[in-house]
Amino acid sequence: MFENKSGYSQTSNKDLHFILKIFSLCLPILGFLIYAKKKNSEPKAATSACEMAIAGIFIGISIKLFLYAYQR
C-alpha cells in the first residue's frame, strides 16, 4: 500500500460500479483483469470484480452442462 508523509493510507474503500460487475460476470477474463489492476489501490472493488468473475465461470459451466444434458 502507498502511504504519504502523514501515514495516511491512499487505498479506496469504494465498491466496483454496477456496470463493471455485470461485465465481470459475463466476461470473466475482464473481471480478473480489473482485479489485477485494482488490487492495491481499491481492494474492495478488486474483490467484487474477482467474485463476479468466479461466479461467471460457474454460471457458464452450469449452463453448458444443462444444455449438454438436455440437447435431445
Secondary structure, DSSP 8 states (H G I E B T S, - for coil): --B-TT--B--------HHHHHHHHH-HHHHHHHHHHHTTT-HHHHHHHHHHHHHHHHHHHHHHHHHHHT--
